[in-house]
């Protein structure tokens, strides 16, 4: 196995009347052995990540609005041996409105 592609999908977050409009999402990817965090901005509700088959990963998603960043989602753990998502069946991003985003991970191998 040379590498892997992970595709994340989540529901769009709708701001409450008293909140700023959602302008996008930050997808944060961290390899467990390293301190660096790779951040991807998207205004879509999907993101495709290229992963190394030999590393463990931690992924979190934040909502962005004119008012700033929202709270991070629960962590999604990707383990090198199983190369599957753990603890990520349904997570939520909570802003002051308690809006939720469901996150699901679909794994594809690239040979």
TIVO-2410 file (N, C-alpha, C; in nm, 3 decimals):
# residues 111
REC num residu      c1      c2      c3 atome chaine
REC   1      X   0.084  -0.117   0.000     N      A
REC   1      X   0.000   0.000   0.000    CA      A
REC   1      X   0.089   0.124   0.000     C      A
REC   2      X   0.071   0.211  -0.096     N      A
REC   2      X   0.151   0.333  -0.107    CA      A
REC   2      X   0.094   0.441  -0.018     C      A
REC   3      X  -0.033   0.463  -0.020     N      A
REC   3      X  -0.097   0.568   0.058    CA      A
REC   3      X  -0.245   0.547   0.064     C      A
REC   4      X  -0.316   0.639   0.125     N      A
REC   4      X  -0.460   0.624   0.143    CA      A
REC   4      X  -0.527   0.759   0.127     C      A
REC   5      X  -0.652   0.754   0.087     N      A
REC   5      X  -0.734   0.874   0.078    CA      A
REC   5      X  -0.852   0.857   0.172     C      A
REC   6      X  -0.875   0.958   0.254     N      A
REC   6      X  -0.987   0.958   0.347    CA      A
REC   6      X  -1.081   1.070   0.305     C      A
REC   7      X  -1.207   1.038   0.285     N      A
REC   7      X  -1.306   1.139   0.249    CA      A
REC   7      X  -1.401   1.157   0.367     C      A
REC   8      X  -1.412   1.281   0.415     N      A
REC   8      X  -1.502   1.315   0.525    CA      A
REC   8      X  -1.625   1.385   0.470     C      A
REC   9      X  -1.741   1.354   0.525     N      A
REC   9      X  -1.867   1.420   0.490    CA      A
REC   9      X  -1.936   1.463   0.619     C      A
REC  10      X  -1.997   1.580   0.618     N      A
REC  10      X  -2.073   1.626   0.735    CA      A
REC  10      X  -2.188   1.713   0.688     C      A
REC  11      X  -2.285   1.734   0.777     N      A
REC  11      X  -2.401   1.818   0.747    CA      A
REC  11      X  -2.365   1.965   0.763     C      A
REC  12      X  -2.425   2.048   0.681     N      A
REC  12      X  -2.404   2.193   0.688    CA      A
REC  12      X  -2.458   2.246   0.821     C      A
REC  13      X  -2.386   2.336   0.882     N      A
REC  13      X  -2.429   2.400   1.007    CA      A
REC  13      X  -2.503   2.528   0.971     C      A
REC  14      X  -2.623   2.544   1.025     N      A
REC  14      X  -2.702   2.665   1.003    CA      A
REC  14      X  -2.696   2.749   1.130     C      A
REC  15      X  -2.655   2.875   1.115     N      A
REC  15      X  -2.644   2.965   1.230    CA      A
REC  15      X  -2.783   3.006   1.277     C      A
REC  16      X  -2.794   3.030   1.405     N      A
REC  16      X  -2.919   3.079   1.463    CA      A
REC  16      X  -2.932   3.228   1.427     C      A
REC  17      X  -3.049   3.286   1.451     N      A
REC  17      X  -3.074   3.427   1.416    CA      A
REC  17      X  -2.974   3.523   1.478     C      A
REC  18      X  -2.927   3.492   1.597     N      A
REC  18      X  -2.838   3.583   1.670    CA      A
REC  18      X  -2.690   3.560   1.639     C      A
REC  19      X  -2.661   3.469   1.547     N      A
REC  19      X  -2.523   3.434   1.516    CA      A
REC  19      X  -2.484   3.479   1.376     C      A
REC  20      X  -2.354   3.485   1.354     N      A
REC  20      X  -2.301   3.516   1.222    CA      A
REC  20      X  -2.322   3.398   1.129     C      A
REC  21      X  -2.338   3.427   1.001     N      A
REC  21      X  -2.356   3.324   0.899    CA      A
REC  21      X  -2.231   3.236   0.891     C      A
REC  22      X  -2.250   3.106   0.873     N      A
REC  22      X  -2.138   3.013   0.857    CA      A
REC  22      X  -2.072   3.042   0.723     C      A
REC  23      X  -1.939   3.062   0.727     N      A
REC  23      X  -1.864   3.095   0.606    CA      A
REC  23      X  -1.778   2.979   0.557     C      A
REC  24      X  -1.760   2.877   0.640     N      A
REC  24      X  -1.679   2.763   0.599    CA      A
REC  24      X  -1.644   2.675   0.716     C      A
REC  25      X  -1.547   2.587   0.691     N      A
REC  25      X  -1.505   2.489   0.790    CA      A
REC  25      X  -1.353   2.475   0.787     C      A
REC  26      X  -1.294   2.449   0.901     N      A
REC  26      X  -1.153   2.416   0.911    CA      A
REC  26      X  -1.142   2.268   0.943     C      A
REC  27      X  -1.067   2.195   0.861     N      A
REC  27      X  -1.040   2.054   0.887    CA      A
REC  27      X  -0.895   2.048   0.935     C      A
REC  28      X  -0.875   2.000   1.057     N      A
REC  28      X  -0.741   1.994   1.117    CA      A
REC  28      X  -0.695   1.850   1.124     C      A
REC  29      X  -0.579   1.823   1.067     N      A
REC  29      X  -0.522   1.689   1.059    CA      A
REC  29      X  -0.388   1.688   1.131     C      A
REC  30      X  -0.373   1.600   1.228     N      A
REC  30      X  -0.248   1.589   1.304    CA      A
REC  30      X  -0.201   1.445   1.305     C      A
REC  31      X  -0.075   1.425   1.269     N      A
REC  31      X  -0.015   1.292   1.282    CA      A
REC  31      X   0.027   1.276   1.427     C      A
REC  32      X  -0.001   1.160   1.487     N      A
REC  32      X   0.022   1.139   1.631    CA      A
REC  32      X   0.168   1.156   1.672     C      A
REC  33      X   0.262   1.122   1.588     N      A
REC  33      X   0.404   1.130   1.626    CA      A
REC  33      X   0.464   1.269   1.607     C      A
REC  34      X   0.389   1.361   1.551     N      A
REC  34      X   0.442   1.492   1.518    CA      A
REC  34      X   0.360   1.602   1.583     C      A
REC  35      X   0.420   1.719   1.598     N      A
REC  35      X   0.350   1.832   1.658    CA      A
REC  35      X   0.281   1.920   1.554     C      A
REC  36      X   0.314   1.901   1.426     N      A
REC  36      X   0.256   1.986   1.323    CA      A
REC  36      X   0.110   1.950   1.297     C      A
REC  37      X   0.030   2.053   1.270     N      A
REC  37      X  -0.111   2.034   1.239    CA      A
REC  37      X  -0.135   2.091   1.100     C      A
REC  38      X  -0.186   2.008   1.011     N      A
REC  38      X  -0.219   2.051   0.875    CA      A
REC  38      X  -0.364   2.098   0.876     C      A
REC  39      X  -0.388   2.221   0.832     N      A
REC  39      X  -0.522   2.278   0.835    CA      A
REC  39      X  -0.570   2.305   0.693     C      A
REC  40      X  -0.692   2.262   0.665     N      A
REC  40      X  -0.753   2.282   0.534    CA      A
REC  40      X  -0.880   2.363   0.552     C      A
REC  41      X  -0.893   2.472   0.476     N      A
REC  41      X  -1.017   2.550   0.475    CA      A
REC  41      X  -1.104   2.500   0.362     C      A
REC  42      X  -1.234   2.486   0.388     N      A
REC  42      X  -1.329   2.451   0.283    CA      A
REC  42      X  -1.463   2.519   0.313     C      A
REC  43      X  -1.534   2.554   0.208     N      A
REC  43      X  -1.670   2.605   0.228    CA      A
REC  43      X  -1.772   2.499   0.188     C      A
REC  44      X  -1.723   2.378   0.165     N      A
REC  44      X  -1.808   2.263   0.134    CA      A
REC  44      X  -1.822   2.176   0.260     C      A
REC  45      X  -1.908   2.077   0.254     N      A
REC  45      X  -1.927   1.987   0.367    CA      A
REC  45      X  -1.861   1.852   0.341     C      A
REC  46      X  -1.748   1.858   0.274     N      A
REC  46      X  -1.670   1.739   0.247    CA      A
REC  46      X  -1.524   1.779   0.234     C      A
REC  47      X  -1.436   1.688   0.267     N      A
REC  47      X  -1.293   1.711   0.251    CA      A
REC  47      X  -1.226   1.578   0.221     C      A
REC  48      X  -1.129   1.581   0.132     N      A
REC  48      X  -1.053   1.461   0.097    CA      A
REC  48      X  -0.910   1.479   0.146     C      A
REC  49      X  -0.862   1.383   0.224     N      A
REC  49      X  -0.730   1.392   0.285    CA      A
REC  49      X  -0.642   1.277   0.236     C      A
REC  50      X  -0.517   1.306   0.206     N      A
REC  50      X  -0.421   1.201   0.170    CA      A
REC  50      X  -0.343   1.165   0.296     C      A
REC  51      X  -0.341   1.037   0.329     N      A
REC  51      X  -0.277   0.989   0.451    CA      A
REC  51      X  -0.169   0.887   0.418     C      A
REC  52      X  -0.069   0.881   0.504     N      A
REC  52      X   0.033   0.777   0.495    CA      A
REC  52      X  -0.020   0.653   0.567     C      A
REC  53      X   0.003   0.537   0.510     N      A
REC  53      X  -0.046   0.412   0.571    CA      A
REC  53      X   0.031   0.377   0.698     C      A
REC  54      X   0.144   0.442   0.723     N      A
REC  54      X   0.228   0.405   0.837    CA      A
REC  54      X   0.211   0.498   0.958     C      A
REC  55      X   0.113   0.589   0.955     N      A
REC  55      X   0.094   0.683   1.065    CA      A
REC  55      X  -0.045   0.674   1.124     C      A
REC  56      X  -0.058   0.716   1.250     N      A
REC  56      X  -0.186   0.735   1.316    CA      A
REC  56      X  -0.223   0.882   1.304     C      A
REC  57      X  -0.352   0.911   1.292     N      A
REC  57      X  -0.395   1.049   1.272    CA      A
REC  57      X  -0.508   1.086   1.367     C      A
REC  58      X  -0.519   1.216   1.393     N      A
REC  58      X  -0.627   1.275   1.469    CA      A
REC  58      X  -0.686   1.385   1.382     C      A
REC  59      X  -0.817   1.382   1.359     N      A
REC  59      X  -0.883   1.480   1.274    CA      A
REC  59      X  -0.993   1.548   1.355     C      A
REC  60      X  -1.003   1.682   1.340     N      A
REC  60      X  -1.112   1.757   1.401    CA      A
REC  60      X  -1.159   1.862   1.301     C      A
REC  61      X  -1.285   1.903   1.315     N      A
REC  61      X  -1.345   2.001   1.225    CA      A
REC  61      X  -1.402   2.115   1.309     C      A
REC  62      X  -1.383   2.240   1.260     N      A
REC  62      X  -1.439   2.358   1.325    CA      A
REC  62      X  -1.525   2.435   1.225     C      A
REC  63      X  -1.632   2.496   1.274     N      A
REC  63      X  -1.716   2.585   1.194    CA      A
REC  63      X  -1.652   2.723   1.196     C      A
REC  64      X  -1.653   2.791   1.082     N      A
REC  64      X  -1.605   2.929   1.073    CA      A
REC  64      X  -1.721   3.022   1.040     C      A
REC  65      X  -1.718   3.141   1.098     N      A
REC  65      X  -1.818   3.243   1.068    CA      A
REC  65      X  -1.750   3.379   1.077     C      A
REC  66      X  -1.824   3.484   1.046     N      A
REC  66      X  -1.769   3.619   1.058    CA      A
REC  66      X  -1.729   3.648   1.203     C      A
REC  67      X  -1.789   3.578   1.297     N      A
REC  67      X  -1.758   3.596   1.438    CA      A
REC  67      X  -1.638   3.517   1.486     C      A
REC  68      X  -1.579   3.435   1.398     N      A
REC  68      X  -1.460   3.358   1.434    CA      A
REC  68      X  -1.482   3.208   1.423     C      A
REC  69      X  -1.395   3.134   1.492     N      A
REC  69      X  -1.400   2.988   1.490    CA      A
REC  69      X  -1.494   2.934   1.596     C      A
REC  70      X  -1.563   2.825   1.563     N      A
REC  70      X  -1.646   2.756   1.660    CA      A
REC  70      X  -1.564   2.652   1.735     C      A
REC  71      X  -1.630   2.579   1.820     N      A
REC  71      X  -1.567   2.472   1.898    CA      A
REC  71      X  -1.536   2.354   1.805     C      A
REC  72      X  -1.428   2.283   1.833     N      A
REC  72      X  -1.390   2.166   1.752    CA      A
REC  72      X  -1.487   2.051   1.771     C      A
REC  73      X  -1.498   1.969   1.666     N      A
REC  73      X  -1.574   1.846   1.675    CA      A
REC  73      X  -1.502   1.750   1.769     C      A
REC  74      X  -1.569   1.642   1.803     N      A
REC  74      X  -1.500   1.536   1.876    CA      A
REC  74      X  -1.392   1.480   1.783     C      A
REC  75      X  -1.282   1.431   1.839     N      A
REC  75      X  -1.173   1.381   1.754    CA      A
REC  75      X  -1.211   1.254   1.678     C      A
REC  76      X  -1.161   1.246   1.557     N      A
REC  76      X  -1.172   1.126   1.475    CA      A
REC  76      X  -1.033   1.064   1.474     C      A
REC  77      X  -1.020   0.941   1.521     N      A
REC  77      X  -0.891   0.874   1.528    CA      A
REC  77      X  -0.878   0.776   1.411     C      A
REC  78      X  -0.771   0.789   1.335     N      A
REC  78      X  -0.741   0.697   1.226    CA      A
REC  78      X  -0.615   0.620   1.266     C      A
REC  79      X  -0.627   0.488   1.275     N      A
REC  79      X  -0.516   0.404   1.320    CA      A
REC  79      X  -0.451   0.335   1.201     C      A
REC  80      X  -0.318   0.329   1.202     N      A
REC  80      X  -0.244   0.276   1.088    CA      A
REC  80      X  -0.271   0.128   1.061     C      A
REC  81      X  -0.291   0.048   1.163     N      A
REC  81      X  -0.311  -0.094   1.140    CA      A
REC  81      X  -0.447  -0.123   1.078     C      A
REC  82      X  -0.551  -0.059   1.127     N      A
REC  82      X  -0.684  -0.085   1.074    CA      A
REC  82      X  -0.717   0.009   0.959     C      A
REC  83      X  -0.652   0.126   0.956     N      A
REC  83      X  -0.681   0.231   0.859    CA      A
REC  83      X  -0.831   0.258   0.850     C      A
REC  84      X  -0.896   0.257   0.965     N      A
REC  84      X  -1.038   0.288   0.971    CA      A
REC  84      X  -1.061   0.396   1.076     C      A
REC  85      X  -1.177   0.456   1.071     N      A
REC  85      X  -1.209   0.562   1.168    CA      A
REC  85      X  -1.259   0.499   1.297     C      A
REC  86      X  -1.212   0.549   1.409     N      A
REC  86      X  -1.256   0.501   1.541    CA      A
REC  86      X  -1.313   0.619   1.619     C      A
REC  87      X  -1.421   0.594   1.687     N      A
REC  87      X  -1.480   0.699   1.771    CA      A
REC  87      X  -1.539   0.812   1.691     C      A
REC  88      X  -1.577   0.786   1.564     N      A
REC  88      X  -1.622   0.895   1.481    CA      A
REC  88      X  -1.759   0.873   1.419     C      A
REC  89      X  -1.832   0.774   1.466     N      A
REC  89      X  -1.960   0.742   1.404    CA      A
REC  89      X  -2.048   0.864   1.386     C      A
REC  90      X  -2.071   0.937   1.491     N      A
REC  90      X  -2.146   1.062   1.481    CA      A
REC  90      X  -2.089   1.156   1.585     C      A
REC  91      X  -2.033   1.263   1.539     N      A
REC  91      X  -1.975   1.363   1.629    CA      A
REC  91      X  -2.049   1.493   1.606     C      A
REC  92      X  -2.025   1.588   1.691     N      A
REC  92      X  -2.093   1.715   1.671    CA      A
REC  92      X  -1.999   1.831   1.692     C      A
REC  93      X  -2.025   1.936   1.616     N      A
REC  93      X  -1.958   2.063   1.636    CA      A
REC  93      X  -2.061   2.149   1.708     C      A
REC  94      X  -2.023   2.209   1.815     N      A
REC  94      X  -2.119   2.292   1.887    CA      A
REC  94      X  -2.070   2.435   1.889     C      A
REC  95      X  -2.154   2.524   1.842     N      A
REC  95      X  -2.129   2.666   1.853    CA      A
REC  95      X  -2.223   2.715   1.962     C      A
REC  96      X  -2.231   2.841   1.981     N      A
REC  96      X  -2.320   2.894   2.083    CA      A
REC  96      X  -2.464   2.853   2.058     C      A
REC  97      X  -2.498   2.824   1.934     N      A
REC  97      X  -2.634   2.785   1.899    CA      A
REC  97      X  -2.662   2.639   1.925     C      A
REC  98      X  -2.561   2.561   1.957     N      A
REC  98      X  -2.573   2.417   1.972    CA      A
REC  98      X  -2.611   2.349   1.841     C      A
REC  99      X  -2.576   2.412   1.728     N      A
REC  99      X  -2.597   2.348   1.598    CA      A
REC  99      X  -2.505   2.229   1.590     C      A
REC 100      X  -2.545   2.126   1.516     N      A
REC 100      X  -2.462   2.007   1.509    CA      A
REC 100      X  -2.422   1.976   1.367     C      A
REC 101      X  -2.310   1.909   1.357     N      A
REC 101      X  -2.259   1.859   1.230    CA      A
REC 101      X  -2.229   1.713   1.250     C      A
REC 102      X  -2.285   1.628   1.168     N      A
REC 102      X  -2.254   1.486   1.174    CA      A
REC 102      X  -2.136   1.459   1.084     C      A
REC 103      X  -2.043   1.384   1.135     N      A
REC 103      X  -1.922   1.355   1.060    CA      A
REC 103      X  -1.917   1.206   1.033     C      A
REC 104      X  -1.896   1.172   0.911     N      A
REC 104      X  -1.875   1.032   0.880    CA      A
REC 104      X  -1.751   1.020   0.794     C      A
REC 105      X  -1.679   0.916   0.815     N      A
REC 105      X  -1.554   0.897   0.741    CA      A
REC 105      X  -1.567   0.777   0.649     C      A
REC 106      X  -1.526   0.796   0.526     N      A
REC 106      X  -1.526   0.687   0.430    CA      A
REC 106      X  -1.383   0.671   0.382     C      A
REC 107      X  -1.331   0.551   0.390     N      A
REC 107      X  -1.190   0.524   0.361    CA      A
REC 107      X  -1.175   0.457   0.225     C      A
REC 108      X  -1.081   0.508   0.147     N      A
REC 108      X  -1.050   0.447   0.017    CA      A
REC 108      X  -0.899   0.423   0.013     C      A
REC 109      X  -0.859   0.308  -0.033     N      A
REC 109      X  -0.717   0.279  -0.047    CA      A
REC 109      X  -0.671   0.314  -0.187     C      A
REC 110      X  -0.552   0.366  -0.197     N      A
REC 110      X  -0.491   0.397  -0.326    CA      A
REC 110      X  -0.373   0.303  -0.344     C      A
REC 111      X  -0.375   0.224  -0.444     N      A
REC 111      X  -0.269   0.123  -0.465    CA      A
REC 111      X  -0.169   0.173  -0.563     C      A
***
